[in-house]
Amino acid sequence: MTASLQQINLDVLQEVITHEPLAVANERFGALGVTALKNILRFFRRLTTVARVSEKSVLTVFAVVDDDLSISDARLRRADKLQLGTAIGEIESLVIELRGDGSAFEWDDVPAEINSSEKVIVYRLLQGVETFHVAALPIVVRKVIENSISQFLFHYFETIKEALCAYRDRMARASTNYALREAWFDENRLWFRSSPEFILRRSLCEFLRAFLRYDDLWLRPEQNVDESHPVDIKIMWKGDNREAIIEIKWIGRSRTKNRQTANHGEARARTGAKQLAEYLEAHYQESSSADARGYLVVFDCRRKNLKLTDDMITRANGMYFASREIKYAPAYHEQRHDFEKPIRMFLEPRCI
Amino acid sequence: MNPLAFFDALLLARQLTELVQGFSRFEIHLLSYAACLLWLYDGKPYSEWEYEFISSAAGLPYSADIETVLDEAESLGFIEQRDHLLILSPAGQVELDLQQSFQSNQLRQRYICGAADALLVLTPGSIREAVEYDPSLFYLKNRRQSDWLLRAPDRDRLYSNFNELRRLLSSDASDLMIPLITWLKYLLKIGRHDSILTTD
């Protein structure tokens, strides 16, 4: 890998520049354009404190670079000064103008003057796709964080639990996460591929890395297949000397083209809980100064009445385990202060 | 205590407190390194940055001078814990205001702010991932070694790479955030592609 990075790839670098809105704004408008675009980005930081976006959100934010573009009259009739204070919740449709003095105006709709204008920078979020129009030149924002609807309007999670629940609800349930999709053998998500462990933990790790703040994060390497070692992901915060230990298990079935390779039930999750509890106890006994907390994450792809020849499944069989929680005995999360309640992530199939 | 590192850390502390509601110590190390990269991008001698970096056990840039000044800042109450992050305290803001008036700190502000502004576009996690793909850091991390960063010939490689970047950014970018964002996204693109090839 190092060879490709030692020699700079000019084609890739040029492509990055071509699709970088700030670079384009600098080229078209100079420092004025960069300032206008950065004002939009700073506004996003403020907006995320009171609002969130979804796949359905339609958001337009524009900044006029050249004062000759006259929308002052229209602003008086169709826009109100925006005060960001109370929570907005999920954005359905919003049109915002940012002026040079930092003030923001909410418009009834997008003023016609800015469409195809060469004197304005416009950000649009529509159907989960973000674009900047810089002097009418459209630039689609390339995703750095694959798991996020917006590259700018997102929240950092404050706790691991919050992050894991968000991953479960947004990424795992419908296998929305691109990395997670690689774990499936079939399109209808009935079977995992053989040995999907590294794909699962890498998928979760990438999500946590993007949306958590931490000092250090360790991911168990792919080639480490020691099932008895419970630490799959370790996250450290040096400031208050905390650690999060994440153990990942999957239950359900995996296969190759011609045979089933694994069929795991609830017992595997209970084994994972025991391993994690033993690890936490050993950690505690060693009197490590770090305050460790354990999280058991169970990827659940169980299907009812699944046969090797099946490539489709009814809703009744596919969703049979959707609400069937795993019974843990002993319930380490009730006995230990350092053991968080296990989080089961049921991965839904495509049903007929 | 290195006074320039002290200023850099306080200024970064303020920027991160404003932009992302706080910071971890690792993020200060990371962004001070990014600011140093911008210093090199601008063709300035590495020796005039006045403190150095090594690669940590985690394969990321680390500066003993930055760590020392963070200890000092915390003991003086200039930075304080809020939930799981650190923030610049009101006393820290007063100290920073004073530090910003010093002539010796004027030149560095542009590089520190350029690095911090990258957080308008990339998360700390993404910046971290991009820096991990730097050839020197990647090499050392894979071998679980720690060594000085930005020494020749590695520094010469960067000067050369940044010359190309400056050439391709056809307009002079007065805002240093632009070359930094471009460089980090380039590292992410190349590094992720190569990681997939390695995994396959």
Boltz contact constraints between the chains, C-beta under 6 A:
constraints:
  - contact:
      token1: [A, 1]
      token2: [B, 194]
      max_distance: 6.0
  - contact:
      token1: [A, 1]
      token2: [B, 198]
      max_distance: 6.0
  - contact:
      token1: [A, 2]
      token2: [B, 135]
      max_distance: 6.0
  - contact:
      token1: [A, 2]
      token2: [B, 139]
      max_distance: 6.0
  - contact:
      token1: [A, 4]
      token2: [B, 194]
      max_distance: 6.0
  - contact:
      token1: [A, 5]
      token2: [B, 135]
      max_distance: 6.0
  - contact:
      token1: [A, 5]
      token2: [B, 190]
      max_distance: 6.0
  - contact:
      token1: [A, 6]
      token2: [B, 135]
      max_distance: 6.0
  - contact:
      token1: [A, 8]
      token2: [B, 161]
      max_distance: 6.0
  - contact:
      token1: [A, 8]
      token2: [B, 164]
      max_distance: 6.0
  - contact:
      token1: [A, 12]
      token2: [B, 189]
      max_distance: 6.0
  - contact:
      token1: [A, 13]
      token2: [B, 168]
      max_distance: 6.0
  - contact:
      token1: [A, 13]
      token2: [B, 186]
      max_distance: 6.0
  - contact:
      token1: [A, 14]
      token2: [B, 168]
      max_distance: 6.0
  - contact:
      token1: [A, 16]
      token2: [B, 182]
      max_distance: 6.0
  - contact:
      token1: [A, 16]
      token2: [B, 185]
      max_distance: 6.0
  - contact:
      token1: [A, 16]
      token2: [B, 186]
      max_distance: 6.0
  - contact:
      token1: [A, 17]
      token2: [B, 168]
      max_distance: 6.0
  - contact:
      token1: [A, 17]
      token2: [B, 182]
      max_distance: 6.0
  - contact:
      token1: [A, 20]
      token2: [B, 182]
      max_distance: 6.0
  - contact:
      token1: [A, 22]
      token2: [B, 178]
      max_distance: 6.0
  - contact:
      token1: [A, 23]
      token2: [B, 178]
      max_distance: 6.0
  - contact:
      token1: [A, 26]
      token2: [B, 171]
      max_distance: 6.0
  - contact:
      token1: [A, 26]
      token2: [B, 173]
      max_distance: 6.0
  - contact:
      token1: [A, 26]
      token2: [B, 178]
      max_distance: 6.0
  - contact:
      token1: [A, 27]
      token2: [B, 171]
      max_distance: 6.0
  - contact:
      token1: [A, 31]
      token2: [B, 174]
      max_distance: 6.0
  - contact:
      token1: [A, 34]
      token2: [B, 175]
      max_distance: 6.0
  - contact:
      token1: [A, 41]
      token2: [B, 120]
      max_distance: 6.0
  - contact:
      token1: [A, 144]
      token2: [B, 126]
      max_distance: 6.0
  - contact:
      token1: [A, 209]
      token2: [B, 125]
      max_distance: 6.0
  - contact:
      token1: [A, 210]
      token2: [B, 123]
      max_distance: 6.0
  - contact:
      token1: [A, 210]
      token2: [B, 125]
      max_distance: 6.0
  - contact:
      token1: [A, 213]
      token2: [B, 24]
      max_distance: 6.0
  - contact:
      token1: [A, 213]
      token2: [B, 85]
      max_distance: 6.0
  - contact:
      token1: [A, 215]
      token2: [B, 24]
      max_distance: 6.0
  - contact:
      token1: [A, 215]
      token2: [B, 26]
      max_distance: 6.0
  - contact:
      token1: [A, 216]
      token2: [B, 58]
      max_distance: 6.0
  - contact:
      token1: [A, 237]
      token2: [B, 84]
      max_distance: 6.0
  - contact:
      token1: [A, 238]
      token2: [B, 25]
      max_distance: 6.0
  - contact:
      token1: [A, 239]
      token2: [B, 86]
      max_distance: 6.0
